[in-house]
């Protein structure tokens, strides 16, 4: 599926936003897709998993915007540097600008927007739902480090659960080590304490990144397809009905 790229300015740093438009007549429900860590890649255009995920969502009728949130560093910089220097205030600014781009389109239904993320992006999706109150659903796939703040003076996303204004849907592998099943229990409790409607699906025989088909050592087709079916069901429920 072809995509277009728009560049927005985030505090003086240009950020690419990859846009996937579904077939048919809009306005379309929209999804802000938070990318995972593209190991071994320098940008979304080389990240097969993120591209295919966005395409599959668009094929199911969703207009997808995927911001390249690692624009703060040169693309050729080591990912470990980007990981260590990442700051939540930068990420929130990235998501806000990408959200405004998505919601401002004439062919997107501003009242039907969700945020989805895998791995690093799962944490980003939770963080985005804390700071952008207009999402109708937040989807977290095996988001690690939700109990960790990034950047001096910031709160951990788990401690901001009370700021979330939409249902949260989570998908996790029971063999994962980040987040561990105990971490997922803590996520569950934080959302329950904050009275955020949520449902978690936990898969035996699956660890971290179980949907990441380019990595056969971790990909689990059966669990991944079950999660896709449930994901599309939830998106349809919250964004199309």
C-alpha positions in Angstrom: 0.0 0.0 0.0 1.4 3.4 -0.9 1.9 6.0 1.8 2.7 9.7 1.9 5.0 11.5 4.2 4.4 14.9 5.8 7.0 16.7 7.8 6.1 18.8 10.9 8.2 21.0 13.1 8.6 19.9 16.7 10.4 22.5 18.7 12.7 23.2 15.8 13.3 19.6 14.8 11.6 18.2 11.6 9.6 15.1 12.2 8.4 12.8 9.5 4.8 11.5 9.8 3.9 8.5 7.6 0.3 8.6 6.4 -1.7 5.5 5.3 -5.1 6.3 3.7 -7.6 3.5 3.3 -9.7 2.9 0.2 -13.2 4.0 -0.1 -14.8 7.3 0.9 -14.1 9.1 4.1 -14.2 10.5 6.6 -12.3 7.6 8.2 -11.7 6.7 11.8 -8.1 7.5 12.6 -5.3 5.7 14.4 -2.0 7.2 15.7 0.4 4.3 15.5 3.4 4.6 17.9 6.4 2.8 16.4 8.4 0.2 18.2 12.2 0.4 18.4 13.3 -0.4 14.9 16.3 -2.5 15.7 18.9 -2.4 12.9 17.0 0.3 11.0 17.4 4.0 10.6 13.8 5.0 10.0 10.2 3.9 9.5 10.7 3.6 5.7 13.0 0.6 6.5 11.0 -0.8 9.4 8.9 -3.6 7.8 6.9 -4.4 11.0 5.7 -0.8 11.4 4.9 -0.4 7.7 3.0 -3.7 7.5 1.1 -3.0 10.7 0.0 0.5 9.4 -1.0 -1.1 6.1 -3.1 -3.8 7.8 -4.9 -1.2 9.8 -5.5 0.9 6.7 -6.8 -2.1 4.9 -9.4 -2.4 7.6 -10.6 1.1 7.1 -8.5 3.2 9.4 -6.5 6.3 8.4 -3.1 5.7 10.1 -0.5 8.3 11.1 2.9 7.1 12.3 5.3 9.7 13.6 9.0 9.1 13.5 9.6 9.9 17.1 13.4 9.3 16.9 13.9 12.5 14.8 15.8 14.2 17.7 18.9 12.3 16.7 20.6 11.6 13.3 19.1 8.5 11.8 22.4 6.8 11.7 23.0 7.3 15.5 23.0 4.2 17.6 19.6 3.2 18.9 21.1 2.7 22.3 21.9 6.4 22.4 18.4 7.2 21.4 17.0 4.9 24.1 19.1 6.4 26.8 18.5 10.0 25.9 14.8 9.7 25.2 12.6 12.1 27.1 8.9 11.9 27.8 8.4 15.6 27.1 9.8 15.2 23.7 7.6 12.2 23.0 4.5 14.0 24.2 5.3 16.9 21.9 5.8 14.4 19.0 2.5 12.8 19.7 0.7 16.1 20.0 1.9 17.3 16.7 1.1 14.0 15.0 -2.3 14.0 16.6 -3.0 17.5 15.3 -2.0 16.5 11.8 -4.2 13.5 11.9 -7.2 15.1 13.5 -7.0 18.2 11.3 -7.6 16.3 8.0 -10.9 16.7 6.3 -11.0 13.0 5.5 -10.5 11.9 9.2 -13.3 11.7 11.8 -11.9 13.7 14.7 -14.5 12.0 17.0 -13.2 8.5 16.2 -9.5 8.4 17.0 -7.4 5.8 18.8 -3.7 5.2 19.6 -1.9 1.9 19.2 1.6 0.9 20.0 3.9 -2.2 20.2 6.9 -2.6 22.5 8.5 0.8 23.0 5.4 2.1 21.2 3.2 0.4 23.7 4.6 2.6 26.4 4.3 5.6 24.1 0.6 4.7 23.5 0.0 4.7 27.2 1.9 8.0 27.6 -0.1 9.5 24.8 -3.4 8.5 26.3 -2.3 10.3 29.5 -1.7 13.6 27.7 -4.1 13.7 24.8 -7.7 13.4 26.1 -9.4 12.9 22.8 -8.6 9.2 22.1 -11.5 6.8 22.2 -9.3 3.8 22.8 -5.7 3.1 23.7 -4.1 -0.2 22.6 -0.9 -1.4 24.3 1.0 -4.4 22.9 3.6 -5.7 25.4 4.7 -2.2 26.4 7.7 -2.3 28.7 9.0 0.3 31.1 5.6 1.9 31.8 6.7 2.0 35.4 9.8 4.0 34.4 10.0 7.7 33.8 12.2 9.0 31.0 13.7 12.4 31.5 14.4 14.4 34.7 11.4 15.6 36.6 8.9 13.4 34.7 6.4 10.9 36.2 6.3 7.3 35.1 3.3 6.6 32.8 1.9 4.1 35.3 1.6 6.9 37.9 -0.4 9.0 35.4 -3.1 6.3 34.9 -5.7 8.6 36.4 -5.2 11.0 33.4 -6.4 8.4 30.9 -9.8 9.2 29.5 -10.5 6.2 27.3 -10.6 2.4 27.6 -7.2 0.6 27.5 -6.8 -2.7 25.7 -3.6 -4.7 26.4 -1.9 -7.7 24.8 0.9 -9.4 26.6 3.0 -12.6 26.4 3.3 -14.6 29.6 6.9 -15.4 28.8 7.9 -11.8 28.5 10.6 -10.3 30.7 9.8 -6.6 30.0 7.0 -6.3 30.9 6.9 -9.4 33.1 3.6 -10.9 34.1 4.1 -9.2 37.5 4.5 -5.8 35.7 1.3 -6.5 33.8 -0.4 -7.1 37.1 0.8 -3.7 38.3 -0.5 -2.1 35.1 -3.9 -3.8 35.7 -4.0 -2.6 39.3 -3.1 1.0 38.4 -5.9 1.2 35.8 -8.3 -0.4 38.2 -7.4 2.1 41.0 -7.9 4.9 38.5 -11.2 3.5 37.4 -10.1 3.3 33.8 -12.0 0.6 31.8 -9.6 -1.9 30.5 -9.2 -5.5 29.4 -5.9 -7.4 29.1 -5.2 -10.5 27.0 -2.3 -12.7 28.1 -0.9 -15.4 25.9 0.9 -18.6 27.0 3.7 -19.7 24.8 4.5 -16.1 23.8 7.1 -13.7 24.9 8.0 -10.1 24.0 7.3 -9.0 20.4 5.2 -12.0 19.6 3.6 -10.1 16.7 6.9 -9.1 15.1 6.9 -11.4 12.1 10.3 -10.2 10.8 11.9 -11.8 13.9 11.0 -15.5 13.6 12.7 -16.3 16.9 10.0 -14.4 18.8 7.0 -14.3 16.4 4.1 -16.5 17.3 1.6 -16.7 14.5 -1.3 -18.3 16.4 -1.2 -15.8 19.3 -0.5 -12.9 16.9 -3.5 -13.6 14.7 -5.7 -14.1 17.7 -4.6 -10.7 19.0 -5.2 -9.1 15.6 -8.8 -10.5 15.6 -9.4 -9.1 19.1 -7.7 -5.8 18.2 -9.9 -5.2 15.1 -12.9 -6.1 17.1 -12.1 -3.5 19.8 -11.2 -0.8 17.2 -14.5 -1.4 15.4 -16.4 -1.2 18.7 -14.9 2.0 19.9 -14.1 3.8 16.6 -16.8 2.6 14.1 -19.9 1.8 16.0 
